[in-house]
Amino acid sequence: MLRFAEIGFFLLPFALFAVWWVLGRRATLRVLLGTAVVVVALAAVTVWYGLENSLPSGTPYVPAEISRDAVVPGHGR
């Protein structure tokens, strides 16, 4: 399943192009700084989320499996 940050990074260039297309030369410093703040915040949240959900070093990964008609998600052992 795709994470929201991955979808955000995929859509970010299209959104920035749309902003550039609409604003053109009318873009003020405030709009540019606001866009930069949003991009930095998205990157920071992505790094934080990746660090929070990563397995500790040396922990083996157990892939997802089907057990008694139920899917057991992948996890660290």
Buried (B, 14 or more C-beta within 10 A) or exposed (E): EEEEBEEBBEEBEEEEEEBEEEEEEEEEEEEEEEBEEBBEEBBEEBEEEEEEEEEEEEEEEEEEEEEEEEEEEEEEE
